[in-house]
Amino acid sequence: MDFNQALIEKLATLARMDLPPEQEKDFLVQLPKIVDYVSQLGNVATEPIVTEPPQAQSARADEAGSSQVKDEILAQAPERQEQFWRVPSVFSS
Amino acid sequence: MTLEPHTIADIRTGLERKTWSCRELVNSYLDSAKIKDKSLASFLRFRPAALDEAADVDARIGRGELLRPLEGVPVAVKDNMLLAGETATAASKILANYNAVYTATAVQKFRDAGAIIIGQTNLDEFAMGASTENSAYQPTRNPWDVGRVPGGSSGGSAAAVASDQVVAALGSDTGGSIRQPAGFCNVVGMKPTYGRVSRYGLIALASSLDQIGPLTRTVADAQKVYQVIAGPDACDPTTAPAAPDDVSETMRQSIKDMRIGWPKEFFGAGVDPNVRAVVEAAAKVYEELGATLSEVSLPHTPQALATYYVILPAEASSNLARFDGIRYGLSVRQNQGLDMIYRQTRAKGFGPEVKRRIMIGTFSLSSGYSDAYYGQATRVRSLIREEFDQVFDQVDILLAPTSPTTAFPLGEKVDDPLTMYLADLLTVPANLANIPAMSIPAGFIDGLPVGLQLMARQWDEARLFQAGYAYQQATDWHTKLPPT
């Protein structure tokens, strides 16, 4: 696996996170070392392992409850319109 | 009034005998903390409201109400736990102005038991780190040597307890973030079994690993806090449905014939021989107390750190997707469309370590790599868990160092992420295996504390506290106080 600049840019796009050029430069050095370290897991024999299903979790009863925090949550909206979060249009007009 | 290190029991006695009022007590802790913390920076903010809450405790006592388990105890909480109406930053710029709209279950239980939160403590941003240097606000310093780190990520909580700014604090432990700073600062730090304490209202790092637990000076105090915060919660379906047993009595029982295991893989390369010598001395103490000691093996321990550093970033990158500049927190808006709000908000709001882990997590979950990395890591995690299960058929408690070294100097590892990760070498196995574990003070090397790590089988906090309590009855390391 080639941990190059193209891969770093692709991952930054997938993570919706811009990287300033100097950080990209650091990551080109640091991330391959980390990935190289964790790649040792590839040598572990795990053939007989069947990943156990997650513990059964009991869901709580599906009952409607009241919540009084809508206004407090919306008060922290970067941009709002009435009782909605406002975002730029995703369709070009 | 003169302050001295108090235990929870001391405070109860003081309130009962009216040695001081709760308000006087909390006021003196706050005053003293504000002075001590100038050199340590363990708090991100203090809570003046603590004084009113202390006055409420005095009023309760005045009305003759029964004292609650933690009545009037000055405490702190790590700033990744929500308290309604108050700022919670997780030490990130992306949450600089975020106000919690609800309270974490563990924090609520802490307060319902009478604890008075005097402030919120510093951490590595989103609990990602082993030194508290990754805080976007300030590095915290080790009370034993202010040129050294307190450990992390609950470094603020550990430093605040060690310097007697508070009697107890809550931390969170995803790969050692309670135990490692406890070891570096000479306090007790306990990670309960995964599912023992509700994670509702804890700002999530890695949801299959995170667990809230206490930092205190004594094992007896840790047990008191644990007992208060543990238990089922309808808001966290991963909590165990049964309420935990009260272990305060069994904790005091003799450990004669307790079977203690020496897991040889925890003493391999990278572990300072002086640290090993401290654990050997602790093992002798246990033998003198009547426990039996035997060597055991957990063969996949050397792969635990790599397993952790695949699973953690994968879960973290998913959890942190919610910080997008749309609903709350930082939002960078320059009229360039929705996608650019995400990209620029996250670019500006997250620090370097958070970005590194998001990148690694995105990589290990991405198409073409996810089975080789994330899939394989979950399989190795199963192996590690099975090995612990088998070992706990042979022994009751495992004994190991908490960390491979003592506290390191500030700045030493901050530019080398992989070296920093090695600080978690001996703590991550307990998180991967979902078992309870605890670090207790066990000695010093060149004036720096060494933590002894105890691990027990899943849900067996009773034996964990019993082993820790017995050790503190036989030793006095936990009574040593830092110079600052």
Interface residues (C-beta under 8 A of the other chain):
Chain A: M1 L7 I8 L11 A12 L14 A15 R16 M17 D18 L19 P20 Q23 D26 F27 Q30 L31 K33 I34 V35 Y37 V38 S39 Q40 L41 G42 V44 T46 I49 T51 E52 Q55 Q57 S58 A59 R60 V69 E72 I73 Q76 A77 P78 E79 W85 V87 P88 S89 V90
Chain B: N97 Y98 N99 V101 Y102 G195 A234 P237 T238 P241 H300 Q303 A306 T307 Y309 V310 S317 A321 D324 G325 I326 R327 Y328 G329 S331 R333 N335 G337 L338 D339 I341 Y342 R343 Q344 R346 A347 F350 P352 K355 R356 I358 M359 I360 T362 F363 S364 S366 Y369 A372 Y373 Q376 A377 T378 R379 V380 S382 L383 P417 L418 Y421
